[in-house]
Amino acid sequence: MAEYKTMEQKKKFYRSGGWEQLRLEALKRDNYECQECKRQGMVHVDSLKVDGQRKSIELNVHHKYEIEHHPKLALVLDNLETLCLSCHNKMHPEKGFGKKGKQTKWNDEMW
């Protein structure tokens, strides 16, 4: 069984054909809508591709159980859900996502 502990192992996984195919299945199953926004009664759908411009990334396919700790579930469709970037970042505060504003490097109270 593959391990996904290092950044290089994770990058290799997320660049694989198996992941890309399953990712598209999850997006289609979820109708290209953020499932967390949907649970809250809102709608957040994928962006549209405009000719001559790069498509903005609006949605992410999220592993409910992270591949680092649950490698057997890495390619299991039921372990995936479509989330908008905002909701996905809120799911991962430990990685520094979802923080508002800059963090100060020192405490102003010291001065």
N, C-alpha and C positions, 0 to 999 in steps of 0.2 A: 504494500500500500504506500502511496506517495505521502510525503510529509510537506507541510507548508509552513515551516517555522521561520525561514529566512526570507528577506525581501526578494532575493533572487528566485527562490522557489515559488513565491507568490506571483511574481511578475511572469514567470514561465507559465504558470497555471492560467492567469488571466489573458495571456496571449494565445492560448491553445484553441484549436478548432472545436473541441468538445465543449469548452466553456462558452464560446461565441454562439454555438448552436443552441445550447440550453438557455443562454441569456435571452436570445430572440424568442424562444418558446415562452419564457416567463413574461416578457413584455407583451406578447400577443395574448396570452392567457389573461393578463391583468388589463387588457384593453388600452395599453399605453397610458395608464393613469396611476398616480401615486395612491397606493392603498392606504397609507396612514391619513392622508388628507381626506380620502373617501370615508374612512371610519369617523372622521370629525365633521362630516357633512359638507366638505368642500370638494372642489374639483381642481386638479393640477394635471394637465396633459402634456405630452411631449411637444417640443417645438417643431415647426415645419422647416424643411430645407428650402432655402431661397437660392435660385441660380446665381452663381458667381460669388456666393458667400459661404463661409464655413457654418455648418449647422451648430447652433448653441446646444450645449448639453443641459438638459432639464431633468432627465430621469436616470436613475441608477438601479441596478438589480442588486438587491441586498441579500446576503446570507443571514438567515435568522440565527443559525448556529455557525459561528465563525469557522472557517476552514482550518485555521491554526490549531484549534482545540477539537474539532470534529471533522477530520479529513474524509471520513466515510460519507459524509453528507455534502461534500463539495459539489458533486454533480447530481444531486437529487432535487428535482423540480419543486417538490413540496417544501424544501428548505429555502426557497427563494421568494422574494416579493419585490415588486416594483415600488420605488420610493423616489420622490423628488429630491433634489440635492439638499434642500433645507431639512427635510425630515431625516434623510440619511445621515447628515452631519450631527443631528441631535441624538441619533442612536450611538454615535461614537465620540462622546466628549473626552474620553481617555486619549484619543489621538489628536486632540487639539482642534477638532472640527466644531463648528457651531458657536465659537466664542465671539462675542461682539466687542469690537474695538481692540486697541492694542493693549497688551499687558505692560505695565511699567517694569523697568529693570530694577528699580529701587523703591523704597517706601518713603514717600514725601514726609512722613512723620519724623523720620530720622533727622531731618534738617531743621 
